[in-house]
C-alpha cells in the first residue's frame, strides 16, 4: 500500500498531455463527478463537513461549470461565509483548509482508493481539481519485426532507400497507436466496471437493477421544504390537488393573517428549497448508475402528473413536504404524520400487528438523535413502473433510510428477515439512531410485504 508522499509523487509524474482529463475527452464529466462523490463519502472526509463543502464547491465549478481557474476569495465567500472583497492576505482560512484537503485526498488514494483507475488532486497554487488516469503499468515496447534478406540480394539498396525506412517507421507508429488505443479502452472499461460494481452484489443488484435497468425513465423527486413551512405557519394540511393547481398560494394571503405574516408567506412561496438529508439520499441513488441517461431529478413543484403515470418514481420526503406521496396514501400502512400544534412528526401504523404500536414517536436523549423512517416499494399509479418512497420524521431519519436501501449488508439482512431471495413490493419501518461522532444506524421495527401486488 502506498503512503501519501509516494502517491503524490506518482500522480505528479504522470504524463500530462495524455492523461489530464482537461486535455482530452477520454473520460467524461460523469466519471469525474462520481469519483469526486466517492472521495467526499470516504472516511477521510465524511466527518469533515467544511472540507466536503470545499471539495464539492471546487468540483462543481470545475466539472459542471467548466472553470479552469477558481479564486481564493470566491471560495472564502461561498464556502466559509466571508464577506465579498475580504482581504485574503490577512485571512488565510482558504489556504489552511486547502492544505488539509489536499492531505486527505492523497490519503484516500493511498489507502481505500488505491484501486481507483482515475485519481484527482488539487495542485498547490491552484484550487481547481485535476483528474488523471492512473497508469495500468509499464507500456509494452513494440518489437520491430526482423527483416530477413536473402544472401543473394544486396543490402545496399535497402540501406540507401528512404522508402524502406519510411515503411518501417509507419509500421512502428501504427503498432504504438494500436497499443495506446487499447490501453485507453481498457482503462475506460475498468472505470465503468468499478462504477457499476454494485451490480455484482446480489442484494443491491437484485433490487436496483429492476428499477435502473428497466425501460421507463426513473424520476427522483425531491421534497419542497418551502411547502412544508407554509403548512407549519398556516397549520393546515394542503392536498396534492391544491398543490398542483396552486390554490394553496391564495391561502397564504388570507385576510385572517397579519400583513407581516402574509408578506413572510409570499417570500416562502417564491422560493424552492430542499433538505440536505434529501439531497444526500438522491446522491446515493444516482451514484449507483451515474451514466444512466434515464435518470431525471425534479423538485416536487416542477414534477408533472403525466410523468407519474409512465415513469419509475423515487419520492424523497413525507407527504408534508412532498405532496406526490398523496398518490399512494390509500396503499400505505406506515405513514409519516405531523401534529402542527406540537410541531411533531411521528409514524402512524394503520393496522398494527401483534406486538406493534399504533404510533411511533422518536424519543430524545442527551447527545442522541433518534427518529423513524419508512421505505415503501410499490407499483406506480398505472402499474407501468415502480415507485420507492423514502420518508422520515426528520432529515437524518430520511437519510438513514437512503443508506439502508443502498447498503448491500442492510438489504442482504432484510432479505434474510423476509426469507426471500428477491424483494417483493413492501413497506418497512426503520428506527434510526445517531450518537455524536457516529454515523446514523437503522434497524427494522416492522414491515409488510405484498407479493401478490402487480
PyMOL commands that set and color helices and strands:
alter all, ss='L'
color gray80, all
select helices_A, chain A and resi 4-12+16-19+21-23+29-40+43-46+49-64+72-80+93-110+156-160+162-195+197-200+202-212+225-234+240-245+247-251+259-269+276-288+300-302+305-308+323-331+395-405+408-418
alter helices_A, ss='H'
color red, helices_A
select strands_A, chain A and resi 118-121+130-133+218-222+295-299+312-316+334-339+344-349+359-360+364-365+368-379+386-392+425-435+441-450
alter strands_A, ss='S'
color yellow, strands_A
deselect
rebuild
show_as cartoon
